[in-house]
Amino acid sequence: MIEIGSTLRVVREKKNISLAQVEEITKINRRYLEALENEDYQELPDQVYSIGFLKNYARFLGFQNEEVAELTEALKNALNTPVPVNKGANGRKRNGRPGRSMFQLPNAGLLSKLIAILVVLALIVGVYQVYGNKENTEPTSFIPSSTTENAETDDSNKPTDVTPAINPEEYNQDNSPSTPSVDSGEVGPVAGLILELYVREDRCWMSIVVDGKEEFSGTLVKGDYRKFTANERIFIHLGNARSVEVFKNGQSVGYLDSSNTVVKQEFSINDN
Protein backbone atom coordinates (compact mmCIF):
# COMPACT_ATOMS: atom_id res chain seq x y z
CA MET A 1 0.00 0.00 0.00
CA ILE A 2 1.24 3.51 -0.77
CA GLU A 3 2.64 5.48 2.14
CA ILE A 4 0.65 8.70 2.21
CA GLY A 5 2.83 10.74 4.55
CA SER A 6 6.24 10.04 3.04
CA THR A 7 4.88 10.43 -0.52
CA LEU A 8 3.54 13.92 0.22
CA ARG A 9 6.58 15.01 2.22
CA VAL A 10 9.14 13.91 -0.38
CA VAL A 11 7.43 15.82 -3.21
CA ARG A 12 6.96 18.93 -1.06
CA GLU A 13 10.59 18.97 0.02
CA LYS A 14 11.79 18.47 -3.57
CA LYS A 15 9.81 21.58 -4.54
CA ASN A 16 11.35 23.39 -1.56
CA ILE A 17 7.93 24.38 -0.20
CA SER A 18 7.31 24.78 3.52
CA LEU A 19 4.16 23.73 5.34
CA ALA A 20 3.55 27.40 6.16
CA GLN A 21 3.48 28.22 2.43
CA VAL A 22 1.13 25.31 1.74
CA GLU A 23 -1.18 26.49 4.52
CA GLU A 24 -1.23 30.06 3.19
CA ILE A 25 -2.04 29.04 -0.39
CA THR A 26 -4.41 26.08 0.13
CA LYS A 27 -6.05 27.45 3.30
CA ILE A 28 -5.64 24.01 4.92
CA ASN A 29 -4.79 24.19 8.62
CA ARG A 30 -1.15 23.30 9.21
CA ARG A 31 -2.22 20.89 11.94
CA TYR A 32 -4.02 18.73 9.36
CA LEU A 33 -1.13 18.99 6.88
CA GLU A 34 1.25 17.67 9.53
CA ALA A 35 -1.23 14.92 10.45
CA LEU A 36 -1.34 13.76 6.81
CA GLU A 37 2.44 13.73 6.45
CA ASN A 38 2.90 11.99 9.83
CA GLU A 39 -0.03 9.63 9.16
CA ASP A 40 -1.40 10.69 12.52
CA TYR A 41 -5.02 10.02 11.58
CA GLN A 42 -6.42 10.61 15.05
CA GLU A 43 -5.73 14.33 14.55
CA LEU A 44 -7.79 14.50 11.35
CA PRO A 45 -11.46 15.59 11.24
CA ASP A 46 -14.28 13.50 9.74
CA GLN A 47 -13.49 11.36 6.69
CA VAL A 48 -15.21 13.68 4.19
CA TYR A 49 -13.10 16.68 5.25
CA SER A 50 -9.90 14.63 5.56
CA ILE A 51 -10.23 13.29 1.99
CA GLY A 52 -10.94 16.83 0.71
CA PHE A 53 -7.80 18.14 2.41
CA LEU A 54 -5.72 15.31 0.95
CA LYS A 55 -7.01 15.91 -2.61
CA ASN A 56 -6.35 19.66 -2.48
CA TYR A 57 -2.88 19.13 -0.97
CA ALA A 58 -1.91 16.48 -3.55
CA ARG A 59 -3.17 18.53 -6.50
CA PHE A 60 -1.33 21.57 -5.20
CA LEU A 61 1.89 19.52 -5.22
CA GLY A 62 1.22 18.51 -8.84
CA PHE A 63 0.08 14.90 -8.47
CA GLN A 64 -1.78 13.40 -11.45
CA ASN A 65 -5.40 12.31 -11.15
CA GLU A 66 -4.41 8.62 -10.93
CA GLU A 67 -1.98 9.36 -8.10
CA VAL A 68 -4.57 11.46 -6.26
CA ALA A 69 -7.08 8.60 -6.55
CA GLU A 70 -4.52 6.13 -5.19
CA LEU A 71 -3.72 8.39 -2.22
CA THR A 72 -7.42 8.92 -1.54
CA GLU A 73 -8.10 5.17 -1.52
CA ALA A 74 -5.19 4.59 0.85
CA LEU A 75 -6.53 7.25 3.24
CA LYS A 76 -10.01 5.72 3.16
CA ASN A 77 -8.58 2.33 4.05
CA ALA A 78 -6.53 3.82 6.88
CA LEU A 79 -9.50 5.71 8.34
CA ASN A 80 -11.80 2.68 8.05
CA THR A 81 -9.35 0.21 9.60
CA PRO A 82 -11.13 -1.33 12.60
CA VAL A 83 -9.61 -0.52 15.96
CA PRO A 84 -9.42 -3.26 18.66
CA VAL A 85 -12.08 -2.93 21.33
CA ASN A 86 -10.58 -1.57 24.54
CA LYS A 87 -12.05 -1.12 27.97
CA GLY A 88 -11.87 2.22 29.64
CA ALA A 89 -11.26 2.93 33.30
CA ASN A 90 -14.95 2.32 34.08
CA GLY A 91 -14.83 -1.18 32.56
CA ARG A 92 -17.05 -0.28 29.59
CA LYS A 93 -16.11 -1.12 26.01
CA ARG A 94 -14.85 1.67 23.84
CA ASN A 95 -14.57 1.69 20.05
CA GLY A 96 -13.50 4.24 17.46
CA ARG A 97 -10.40 5.78 15.95
CA PRO A 98 -7.25 5.80 18.11
CA GLY A 99 -7.39 8.26 20.97
CA ARG A 100 -11.10 9.09 20.51
CA SER A 101 -14.10 7.57 22.26
CA MET A 102 -17.32 7.05 20.34
CA PHE A 103 -19.39 8.93 22.94
CA GLN A 104 -18.51 11.25 25.76
CA LEU A 105 -20.84 12.73 28.35
CA PRO A 106 -20.59 16.51 28.73
CA ASN A 107 -18.43 17.84 31.52
CA ALA A 108 -20.36 18.23 34.79
CA GLY A 109 -19.31 21.85 35.15
CA LEU A 110 -20.42 22.66 31.61
CA LEU A 111 -23.75 20.90 32.16
CA SER A 112 -24.45 22.93 35.31
CA LYS A 113 -23.66 26.16 33.44
CA LEU A 114 -26.06 25.24 30.65
CA ILE A 115 -28.82 24.52 33.16
CA ALA A 116 -28.20 27.87 34.89
CA ILE A 117 -28.39 29.71 31.55
CA LEU A 118 -31.68 27.99 30.70
CA VAL A 119 -33.16 28.94 34.08
CA VAL A 120 -32.15 32.60 33.63
CA LEU A 121 -33.64 32.68 30.14
CA ALA A 122 -36.90 31.18 31.45
CA LEU A 123 -37.09 33.88 34.15
CA ILE A 124 -36.47 36.65 31.62
CA VAL A 125 -39.22 35.35 29.35
CA GLY A 126 -41.64 35.07 32.29
CA VAL A 127 -40.96 38.62 33.50
CA TYR A 128 -41.35 40.00 29.98
CA GLN A 129 -44.68 38.26 29.51
CA VAL A 130 -46.05 39.60 32.81
CA TYR A 131 -44.88 43.21 32.56
CA GLY A 132 -45.05 43.40 28.79
CA ASN A 133 -48.75 42.57 28.80
CA LYS A 134 -49.38 45.22 31.46
CA GLU A 135 -47.66 47.91 29.42
CA ASN A 136 -49.56 47.00 26.28
CA THR A 137 -52.95 47.10 28.03
CA GLU A 138 -54.71 50.42 27.34
CA PRO A 139 -55.96 52.10 30.56
CA THR A 140 -59.70 52.72 30.85
CA SER A 141 -60.43 56.45 30.56
CA PHE A 142 -62.48 58.05 33.33
CA ILE A 143 -64.54 61.16 32.73
CA PRO A 144 -66.35 62.76 35.69
CA SER A 145 -70.13 63.00 35.17
CA SER A 146 -70.21 66.68 35.88
CA THR A 147 -67.66 67.41 33.18
CA THR A 148 -69.63 65.35 30.68
CA GLU A 149 -72.85 67.21 31.43
CA ASN A 150 -71.15 70.59 31.07
CA ALA A 151 -69.66 69.58 27.76
CA GLU A 152 -73.07 68.58 26.47
CA THR A 153 -74.99 71.69 27.64
CA ASP A 154 -72.49 74.54 27.24
CA ASP A 155 -71.91 75.41 23.57
CA SER A 156 -70.74 78.98 24.13
CA ASN A 157 -67.07 78.03 24.50
CA LYS A 158 -66.88 75.87 21.38
CA PRO A 159 -64.62 77.41 18.70
CA THR A 160 -66.29 78.44 15.49
CA ASP A 161 -65.13 76.50 12.48
CA VAL A 162 -64.25 79.14 9.89
CA THR A 163 -62.20 76.89 7.61
CA PRO A 164 -63.74 77.05 4.10
CA ALA A 165 -64.62 73.83 2.41
CA ILE A 166 -62.00 72.69 -0.09
CA ASN A 167 -62.78 70.79 -3.22
CA PRO A 168 -60.13 68.06 -3.51
CA GLU A 169 -60.21 68.22 -7.27
CA GLU A 170 -59.71 72.00 -7.33
CA TYR A 171 -56.84 71.72 -4.85
CA ASN A 172 -55.03 69.13 -6.95
CA GLN A 173 -55.52 71.13 -10.14
CA ASP A 174 -54.64 74.63 -8.84
CA ASN A 175 -52.33 74.27 -5.85
CA SER A 176 -50.56 70.92 -5.95
CA PRO A 177 -48.78 69.10 -8.76
CA SER A 178 -50.25 65.74 -9.55
CA THR A 179 -48.34 62.68 -8.22
CA PRO A 180 -46.26 61.20 -11.04
CA SER A 181 -47.16 57.68 -11.98
CA VAL A 182 -44.55 54.97 -11.24
CA ASP A 183 -43.71 52.75 -14.14
CA SER A 184 -42.78 49.44 -12.50
CA GLY A 185 -42.36 47.62 -15.78
CA GLU A 186 -38.93 49.06 -16.68
CA VAL A 187 -35.85 48.58 -14.54
CA GLY A 188 -32.52 50.21 -15.34
CA PRO A 189 -29.36 48.17 -15.79
CA VAL A 190 -27.85 46.79 -12.60
CA ALA A 191 -24.21 47.76 -12.06
CA GLY A 192 -21.87 44.88 -11.36
CA LEU A 193 -18.59 43.16 -12.12
CA ILE A 194 -18.40 39.78 -13.91
CA LEU A 195 -15.15 37.83 -13.99
CA GLU A 196 -14.74 34.58 -15.97
CA LEU A 197 -11.76 32.25 -15.67
CA TYR A 198 -10.88 29.62 -18.30
CA VAL A 199 -8.16 27.04 -17.63
CA ARG A 200 -6.59 26.63 -21.08
CA GLU A 201 -3.81 24.17 -20.22
CA ASP A 202 -2.30 22.09 -17.42
CA ARG A 203 -3.85 22.88 -14.04
CA CYS A 204 -4.07 25.83 -11.67
CA TRP A 205 -4.85 26.24 -7.99
CA MET A 206 -6.84 29.41 -7.31
CA SER A 207 -8.59 31.34 -4.56
CA ILE A 208 -11.36 33.83 -5.42
CA VAL A 209 -12.64 36.50 -2.98
CA VAL A 210 -15.83 38.34 -4.02
CA ASP A 211 -16.70 41.57 -2.18
CA GLY A 212 -14.58 40.47 0.78
CA LYS A 213 -15.94 36.89 0.96
CA GLU A 214 -14.07 33.84 -0.31
CA GLU A 215 -16.27 32.17 -2.96
CA PHE A 216 -13.90 29.46 -4.23
CA SER A 217 -10.64 27.78 -3.31
CA GLY A 218 -9.31 24.72 -5.12
CA THR A 219 -7.55 23.34 -8.15
CA LEU A 220 -8.99 23.43 -11.68
CA VAL A 221 -7.65 21.44 -14.64
CA LYS A 222 -7.59 22.08 -18.37
CA GLY A 223 -11.08 22.78 -19.73
CA ASP A 224 -12.54 23.90 -16.39
CA TYR A 225 -14.41 27.22 -16.17
CA ARG A 226 -15.62 29.45 -13.34
CA LYS A 227 -17.74 32.61 -13.37
CA PHE A 228 -17.99 35.12 -10.49
CA THR A 229 -20.21 38.20 -10.08
CA ALA A 230 -19.55 41.05 -7.61
CA ASN A 231 -21.06 44.37 -6.65
CA GLU A 232 -17.70 46.14 -6.24
CA ARG A 233 -14.51 44.05 -6.52
CA ILE A 234 -13.07 40.58 -7.05
CA PHE A 235 -9.64 39.46 -5.78
CA ILE A 236 -8.00 36.47 -7.49
CA HIS A 237 -5.00 34.42 -6.38
CA LEU A 238 -3.61 32.10 -9.09
CA GLY A 239 -0.92 29.50 -8.52
CA ASN A 240 -0.19 29.03 -12.26
CA ALA A 241 -1.09 32.27 -14.01
CA ARG A 242 -0.04 31.26 -17.52
CA SER A 243 -2.72 28.53 -17.63
CA VAL A 244 -5.73 30.80 -16.98
CA GLU A 245 -7.32 33.26 -19.39
CA VAL A 246 -9.31 36.01 -17.64
CA PHE A 247 -12.42 37.76 -18.98
CA LYS A 248 -13.83 40.89 -17.36
CA ASN A 249 -17.42 41.82 -18.24
CA GLY A 250 -17.20 39.73 -21.41
CA GLN A 251 -13.88 41.24 -22.59
CA SER A 252 -10.69 39.17 -22.54
CA VAL A 253 -8.02 40.50 -20.20
CA GLY A 254 -5.66 37.76 -21.35
CA TYR A 255 -3.20 35.87 -19.15
CA LEU A 256 -2.04 37.74 -16.03
CA ASP A 257 1.48 36.31 -16.43
CA SER A 258 3.29 34.38 -19.15
CA SER A 259 5.27 32.20 -16.72
CA ASN A 260 4.36 29.52 -14.22
CA THR A 261 4.19 31.94 -11.29
CA VAL A 262 1.83 32.91 -8.48
CA VAL A 263 -0.20 36.02 -9.24
CA LYS A 264 -2.46 38.07 -6.98
CA GLN A 265 -4.65 40.76 -8.54
CA GLU A 266 -7.80 42.67 -7.69
CA PHE A 267 -10.44 43.75 -10.22
CA SER A 268 -12.75 46.63 -9.33
CA ILE A 269 -15.96 47.87 -10.93
CA ASN A 270 -14.30 51.29 -11.17
CA ASP A 271 -11.36 50.00 -13.21
CA ASN A 272 -11.16 51.25 -16.80
C-alpha positions as CSV (number, residue, x, y, z in Angstrom):
1,M,0.0,0.0,0.0
2,I,1.2,3.5,-0.8
3,E,2.6,5.5,2.1
4,I,0.6,8.7,2.2
5,G,2.8,10.7,4.6
6,S,6.2,10.0,3.0
7,T,4.9,10.4,-0.5
8,L,3.5,13.9,0.2
9,R,6.6,15.0,2.2
10,V,9.1,13.9,-0.4
11,V,7.4,15.8,-3.2
12,R,7.0,18.9,-1.1
13,E,10.6,19.0,0.0
14,K,11.8,18.5,-3.6
15,K,9.8,21.6,-4.5
16,N,11.3,23.4,-1.6
17,I,7.9,24.4,-0.2
18,S,7.3,24.8,3.5
19,L,4.2,23.7,5.3
20,A,3.5,27.4,6.2
21,Q,3.5,28.2,2.4
22,V,1.1,25.3,1.7
23,E,-1.2,26.5,4.5
24,E,-1.2,30.1,3.2
25,I,-2.0,29.0,-0.4
26,T,-4.4,26.1,0.1
27,K,-6.1,27.4,3.3
28,I,-5.6,24.0,4.9
29,N,-4.8,24.2,8.6
30,R,-1.2,23.3,9.2
31,R,-2.2,20.9,11.9
32,Y,-4.0,18.7,9.4
33,L,-1.1,19.0,6.9
34,E,1.2,17.7,9.5
35,A,-1.2,14.9,10.5
36,L,-1.3,13.8,6.8
37,E,2.4,13.7,6.5
38,N,2.9,12.0,9.8
39,E,0.0,9.6,9.2
40,D,-1.4,10.7,12.5
41,Y,-5.0,10.0,11.6
42,Q,-6.4,10.6,15.0
43,E,-5.7,14.3,14.6
44,L,-7.8,14.5,11.3
45,P,-11.5,15.6,11.2
46,D,-14.3,13.5,9.7
47,Q,-13.5,11.4,6.7
48,V,-15.2,13.7,4.2
49,Y,-13.1,16.7,5.2
50,S,-9.9,14.6,5.6
51,I,-10.2,13.3,2.0
52,G,-10.9,16.8,0.7
53,F,-7.8,18.1,2.4
54,L,-5.7,15.3,0.9
55,K,-7.0,15.9,-2.6
56,N,-6.4,19.7,-2.5
57,Y,-2.9,19.1,-1.0
58,A,-1.9,16.5,-3.6
59,R,-3.2,18.5,-6.5
60,F,-1.3,21.6,-5.2
61,L,1.9,19.5,-5.2
62,G,1.2,18.5,-8.8
63,F,0.1,14.9,-8.5
64,Q,-1.8,13.4,-11.4
65,N,-5.4,12.3,-11.2
66,E,-4.4,8.6,-10.9
67,E,-2.0,9.4,-8.1
68,V,-4.6,11.5,-6.3
69,A,-7.1,8.6,-6.5
70,E,-4.5,6.1,-5.2
71,L,-3.7,8.4,-2.2
72,T,-7.4,8.9,-1.5
73,E,-8.1,5.2,-1.5
74,A,-5.2,4.6,0.8
75,L,-6.5,7.2,3.2
76,K,-10.0,5.7,3.2
77,N,-8.6,2.3,4.1
78,A,-6.5,3.8,6.9
79,L,-9.5,5.7,8.3
80,N,-11.8,2.7,8.1
81,T,-9.3,0.2,9.6
82,P,-11.1,-1.3,12.6
83,V,-9.6,-0.5,16.0
84,P,-9.4,-3.3,18.7
85,V,-12.1,-2.9,21.3
86,N,-10.6,-1.6,24.5
87,K,-12.0,-1.1,28.0
88,G,-11.9,2.2,29.6
89,A,-11.3,2.9,33.3
90,N,-15.0,2.3,34.1
91,G,-14.8,-1.2,32.6
92,R,-17.0,-0.3,29.6
93,K,-16.1,-1.1,26.0
94,R,-14.9,1.7,23.8
95,N,-14.6,1.7,20.0
96,G,-13.5,4.2,17.5
97,R,-10.4,5.8,16.0
98,P,-7.3,5.8,18.1
99,G,-7.4,8.3,21.0
100,R,-11.1,9.1,20.5
101,S,-14.1,7.6,22.3
102,M,-17.3,7.1,20.3
103,F,-19.4,8.9,22.9
104,Q,-18.5,11.3,25.8
105,L,-20.8,12.7,28.4
106,P,-20.6,16.5,28.7
107,N,-18.4,17.8,31.5
108,A,-20.4,18.2,34.8
109,G,-19.3,21.9,35.1
110,L,-20.4,22.7,31.6
111,L,-23.7,20.9,32.2
112,S,-24.5,22.9,35.3
113,K,-23.7,26.2,33.4
114,L,-26.1,25.2,30.7
115,I,-28.8,24.5,33.2
116,A,-28.2,27.9,34.9
117,I,-28.4,29.7,31.6
118,L,-31.7,28.0,30.7
119,V,-33.2,28.9,34.1
120,V,-32.1,32.6,33.6
121,L,-33.6,32.7,30.1
122,A,-36.9,31.2,31.4
123,L,-37.1,33.9,34.2
124,I,-36.5,36.7,31.6
125,V,-39.2,35.3,29.3
126,G,-41.6,35.1,32.3
127,V,-41.0,38.6,33.5
128,Y,-41.3,40.0,30.0
129,Q,-44.7,38.3,29.5
130,V,-46.0,39.6,32.8
131,Y,-44.9,43.2,32.6
132,G,-45.0,43.4,28.8
133,N,-48.8,42.6,28.8
134,K,-49.4,45.2,31.5
135,E,-47.7,47.9,29.4
136,N,-49.6,47.0,26.3
137,T,-52.9,47.1,28.0
138,E,-54.7,50.4,27.3
139,P,-56.0,52.1,30.6
140,T,-59.7,52.7,30.8
141,S,-60.4,56.5,30.6
142,F,-62.5,58.0,33.3
143,I,-64.5,61.2,32.7
144,P,-66.4,62.8,35.7
145,S,-70.1,63.0,35.2
146,S,-70.2,66.7,35.9
147,T,-67.7,67.4,33.2
148,T,-69.6,65.4,30.7
149,E,-72.8,67.2,31.4
150,N,-71.1,70.6,31.1
151,A,-69.7,69.6,27.8
152,E,-73.1,68.6,26.5
153,T,-75.0,71.7,27.6
154,D,-72.5,74.5,27.2
155,D,-71.9,75.4,23.6
156,S,-70.7,79.0,24.1
157,N,-67.1,78.0,24.5
158,K,-66.9,75.9,21.4
159,P,-64.6,77.4,18.7
160,T,-66.3,78.4,15.5
161,D,-65.1,76.5,12.5
162,V,-64.2,79.1,9.9
163,T,-62.2,76.9,7.6
164,P,-63.7,77.1,4.1
165,A,-64.6,73.8,2.4
166,I,-62.0,72.7,-0.1
167,N,-62.8,70.8,-3.2
168,P,-60.1,68.1,-3.5
169,E,-60.2,68.2,-7.3
170,E,-59.7,72.0,-7.3
171,Y,-56.8,71.7,-4.9
172,N,-55.0,69.1,-6.9
173,Q,-55.5,71.1,-10.1
174,D,-54.6,74.6,-8.8
175,N,-52.3,74.3,-5.9
176,S,-50.6,70.9,-6.0
177,P,-48.8,69.1,-8.8
178,S,-50.3,65.7,-9.6
179,T,-48.3,62.7,-8.2
180,P,-46.3,61.2,-11.0
181,S,-47.2,57.7,-12.0
182,V,-44.6,55.0,-11.2
183,D,-43.7,52.8,-14.1
184,S,-42.8,49.4,-12.5
185,G,-42.4,47.6,-15.8
186,E,-38.9,49.1,-16.7
187,V,-35.9,48.6,-14.5
188,G,-32.5,50.2,-15.3
189,P,-29.4,48.2,-15.8
190,V,-27.8,46.8,-12.6
191,A,-24.2,47.8,-12.1
192,G,-21.9,44.9,-11.4
193,L,-18.6,43.2,-12.1
194,I,-18.4,39.8,-13.9
195,L,-15.1,37.8,-14.0
196,E,-14.7,34.6,-16.0
197,L,-11.8,32.2,-15.7
198,Y,-10.9,29.6,-18.3
199,V,-8.2,27.0,-17.6
200,R,-6.6,26.6,-21.1
201,E,-3.8,24.2,-20.2
202,D,-2.3,22.1,-17.4
203,R,-3.8,22.9,-14.0
204,C,-4.1,25.8,-11.7
205,W,-4.9,26.2,-8.0
206,M,-6.8,29.4,-7.3
207,S,-8.6,31.3,-4.6
208,I,-11.4,33.8,-5.4
209,V,-12.6,36.5,-3.0
210,V,-15.8,38.3,-4.0
211,D,-16.7,41.6,-2.2
212,G,-14.6,40.5,0.8
213,K,-15.9,36.9,1.0
214,E,-14.1,33.8,-0.3
215,E,-16.3,32.2,-3.0
216,F,-13.9,29.5,-4.2
217,S,-10.6,27.8,-3.3
218,G,-9.3,24.7,-5.1
219,T,-7.5,23.3,-8.2
220,L,-9.0,23.4,-11.7
221,V,-7.7,21.4,-14.6
222,K,-7.6,22.1,-18.4
223,G,-11.1,22.8,-19.7
224,D,-12.5,23.9,-16.4
225,Y,-14.4,27.2,-16.2
226,R,-15.6,29.5,-13.3
227,K,-17.7,32.6,-13.4
228,F,-18.0,35.1,-10.5
229,T,-20.2,38.2,-10.1
230,A,-19.5,41.0,-7.6
231,N,-21.1,44.4,-6.7
232,E,-17.7,46.1,-6.2
233,R,-14.5,44.0,-6.5
234,I,-13.1,40.6,-7.1
235,F,-9.6,39.5,-5.8
236,I,-8.0,36.5,-7.5
237,H,-5.0,34.4,-6.4
238,L,-3.6,32.1,-9.1
239,G,-0.9,29.5,-8.5
240,N,-0.2,29.0,-12.3
241,A,-1.1,32.3,-14.0
242,R,0.0,31.3,-17.5
243,S,-2.7,28.5,-17.6
244,V,-5.7,30.8,-17.0
245,E,-7.3,33.3,-19.4
246,V,-9.3,36.0,-17.6
247,F,-12.4,37.8,-19.0
248,K,-13.8,40.9,-17.4
249,N,-17.4,41.8,-18.2
250,G,-17.2,39.7,-21.4
251,Q,-13.9,41.2,-22.6
252,S,-10.7,39.2,-22.5
253,V,-8.0,40.5,-20.2
254,G,-5.7,37.8,-21.4
255,Y,-3.2,35.9,-19.1
256,L,-2.0,37.7,-16.0
257,D,1.5,36.3,-16.4
258,S,3.3,34.4,-19.2
259,S,5.3,32.2,-16.7
260,N,4.4,29.5,-14.2
261,T,4.2,31.9,-11.3
262,V,1.8,32.9,-8.5
263,V,-0.2,36.0,-9.2
264,K,-2.5,38.1,-7.0
265,Q,-4.6,40.8,-8.5
266,E,-7.8,42.7,-7.7
267,F,-10.4,43.7,-10.2
268,S,-12.7,46.6,-9.3
269,I,-16.0,47.9,-10.9
270,N,-14.3,51.3,-11.2
271,D,-11.4,50.0,-13.2
272,N,-11.2,51.2,-16.8
